[in-house]
Amino acid sequence: MDLEKGLISKRKDEHIDICLKDNVDFVKSNGFENYDFIHDALTEVVIEDINFETQFLGKNISSPFLISSMTGGTERSKSINEQLAVAANELNIPIAVGSQRVFLDNPQLADTFKIVRDKAPKVPVLSNIGAAQIVTMKSIDDIKNIVETISADGLIIHLNPLQELLQQEGEINFKGLFKKIIEIKQSFTIPIVVKEVGSGISQSAARKLLDAGVDIIDVAGAGGTSWAAVELQRNPSQKNSYFREWGLRTSFCVREIAKLKNEFNFTLVSSGGVHNFLDAAKSFALGADMFASAKEVLKTVNKSGADGVINLINGWFNGIKNIMFLTGSKNINDLRKDKLRIVEELF
């Protein structure tokens, strides 16, 4: 068991190294390049009056951006989480921790996750556990433990069947997953988030999740980091290289799931290759309520610490303000009102 615990921590550090050093991005794009904004030559928007303040997980936040799930479980990841939390607290934006599975196996690593709440006491913080883990859990108390350890405001269940399929240590028994998601939703008062990790969520899958009461859908589509590529990098003997490009493009997922807002009250998060303010603005225009990023933020915090992350995210929202000015959009709701045209349909 001690060996297994060590291997999980080792895998966490390998994931960080591969994401920072190797080319594990999708070859195919997130799809946002197929849309152009419609210029408003008669704009009267006052940039200084644009306000991004909103509510998320019952707390006021300054901008609709989530520092997405990245890491935890090693001393190196503790340092990363500390810097990310400092940035989140300064910006007053939510932050999610990486998978807490390693903490369940080794409670001594709890501080690598708790540091997020310690350094970001005022913002929404999200716990995180994988689908492969919840299907094998004997008791819901394990999940309550990871939530309470970081005083989380919400719980992310991440779906990663492709990653588990290609991972050397992968767990590919997902039988009973949907039933477990329903059980968790019924057992918790905090909001439940379901996200993918790069393969996207279809409209039909989103509908099932929303019918089950899930509060937030994070599409985490194709176009950014390919976790299939990460696992293929870790496991050169794996021959299923076709699956490196498996997944639904982020823009497609956002566009299709946003249509469900006529039937359900939920928050839609755009992530998966949201590389810049242009991708973020197009996410809003297609119907997302928030956007999230992991790799761009990870690269920045690794190079420039918390200050670098603060500058990065402030820069993104300044860019979004400029787009709103040029499209005659006083707020994000305005940005959703026929401000895009399709350049080339690839879906």
Secondary structure, 3 states (H helix, E strand, C coil): CHHHHHHHHHHHHHHHHHHHHCCCECCCCCCHHHEEECCCCCCCCCHHHCCCCEEECCEEECCCEEECCCCCCCHHHHHHHHHHHHHHHHHCCCEECCCCHHHHHCHHHCHHHHHHHHHCCCCCEEEEEEHHHHCCCCCCHHHHHHHHHCCCCEEEEEECHHHHHHCCCCCCCCCCHHHHHHHHHHHCCCCEEEEECCCCCCHHHHHHHHHCCCCEEECCCECCECHHHHHHHHCCCCCCHHHHHCCCEHHHHHHHHHHHHHCCCCEEEECCCCCCHHHHHHHHHCCCCEEEECHHHHHHHHHHHHHHHHHHHHHHHHHHHHHHHHCCCCCHHHHCCCCEEECCCCC
